[in-house]
Amino acid sequence: MCPHILTVKPTSLLPIFTFLLREAHVNGSDLKKVINRRPRLLACNVETQLRPTLYFLQSIGIS
């Protein structure tokens, strides 16, 4: 459970969904599944957490 997401402003979710769809290439039909498995993603910062993690994983060959 991730109670922090209850305090997230709805306007801060758009960059997260945009990142997941455009940069992480999450299929739109899989987005619900991804968020259900990792709700903490909704409380992450794209610039300081999600994007650097994605780039690191890509650099070691994980796509």
LOVOTOR-94070 format. One record per residue (C-alpha): chain; x, y, z. Coordinates in nm, 3 decimals, decimal comma. Last residue first. Layout:
BEGIN
chain  px  py  pz
A  X  Y  Z
...
! end
This chain:
BEGIN
chain  px  py  pz
A  1,453  -0,266  -2,240
A  1,730  -0,394  -2,018
A  2,069  -0,366  -2,184
A  2,279  -0,205  -1,914
A  2,230  0,143  -2,061
A  1,854  0,085  -2,095
A  1,824  0,019  -1,722
A  2,022  0,334  -1,646
A  1,813  0,545  -1,884
A  1,489  0,418  -1,729
A  1,615  0,488  -1,377
A  1,725  0,839  -1,474
A  1,382  0,905  -1,633
A  1,178  0,776  -1,337
A  1,354  0,934  -1,042
A  1,481  1,290  -1,077
A  1,303  1,417  -1,387
A  0,987  1,205  -1,370
A  0,926  1,255  -0,999
A  0,760  0,961  -0,832
A  0,428  0,963  -0,645
A  0,228  0,795  -0,921
A  0,499  0,531  -0,959
A  0,420  0,425  -0,601
A  0,113  0,249  -0,742
A  0,339  -0,030  -0,875
A  0,131  -0,337  -0,964
A  -0,196  -0,148  -1,004
A  -0,016  0,129  -1,193
A  0,138  -0,119  -1,440
A  -0,193  -0,303  -1,492
A  -0,381  0,021  -1,555
A  -0,119  0,128  -1,810
A  -0,133  -0,200  -2,000
A  -0,401  -0,090  -2,251
A  -0,208  0,229  -2,316
A  0,105  0,030  -2,396
A  0,400  0,132  -2,182
A  0,667  0,272  -2,410
A  0,888  0,396  -2,124
A  0,934  0,726  -2,307
A  0,595  0,801  -2,458
A  0,337  0,615  -2,248
A  0,512  0,602  -1,912
A  0,647  0,955  -1,947
A  0,308  1,097  -2,046
A  0,144  0,917  -1,754
A  0,398  1,063  -1,514
A  0,382  1,411  -1,665
A  0,000  1,406  -1,635
A  -0,003  1,292  -1,272
A  0,114  1,623  -1,124
A  -0,216  1,788  -1,215
A  -0,403  1,535  -0,999
A  -0,216  1,655  -0,690
A  -0,064  1,369  -0,493
A  -0,193  1,337  -0,136
A  -0,355  0,995  -0,175
A  -0,041  0,876  -0,352
A  0,146  0,893  -0,022
A  -0,070  0,615  0,122
A  0,119  0,350  -0,078
A  0,000  0,000  0,000
! end
